Amino acid sequence: MAIFAISMDAPSTPNQAIERFMNEHEYTVPVLRGEDYAHAVGVNEIPTTWFFDAKGGLAFRELDYTPRLIQEFNWRLEAMEGKDRLQVGRQKAASQAGNR
C-alpha cells in the first residue's frame, strides 16, 4: 500500500513552503508536485482523495474535506483490504478446483 499527496501549488511555490505546511499539520506522507496533473484529471476540489485497489483500479473517491476524514480513510482501507483478501481467496479456490 502506498499513500502520498499531490500538491496543487503553483510551480513557482518553493518546496520549503510545502514542507513547512506538511510539518505544521503533522502530515508524514510523501508529496508529489502535480498541479498540471491534477488539472488534467479534473481535480477541482481540495482535498480530493483516491483509493486504488491492488490492481490499480479506482476503488473509492472522496471529494472535499469531511471532519471524519481519518475515520473514513480507515474504514475504506479496511474494506479494500477485505476485497483484496476475498479476491485472493477466490483465485486460490479456482486454482485448487482446476487442479482436481
ZIMOMO-V190125 format. One record per residue. SS is DSSP state (H for helix, E for strand, - for the rest). PHI is phi in whole degrees, 0 to 359 (* if undefined). Layout:
ss=(SS/SS)
phi=(PHI/PHI)
//
This chain:
ss=(-/-/-/E/E/E/E/-/-/-/-/-/-/-/H/H/H/H/H/H/H/H/H/H/-/-/-/-/-/E/E/E/E/-/H/H/H/H/H/H/-/-/-/-/-/-/-/E/E/E/E/E/-/-/-/-/-/E/E/E/E/E/E/-/-/-/-/-/H/H/H/H/H/H/H/H/H/H/H/H/H/H/H/H/H/H/H/H/H/H/H/H/H/H/H/H/H/H/-/-)
phi=(*/228/233/208/247/243/282/257/295/301/305/283/291/293/305/298/293/292/299/298/300/299/293/299/263/59/274/239/267/296/243/259/274/206/306/296/297/301/293/295/262/82/282/240/245/239/277/243/240/244/241/254/280/298/268/91/275/290/265/213/222/240/256/73/260/230/301/260/304/296/298/295/304/300/288/292/296/297/296/294/298/297/295/297/296/297/297/297/298/295/297/295/296/296/294/294/294/289/273/274)
//
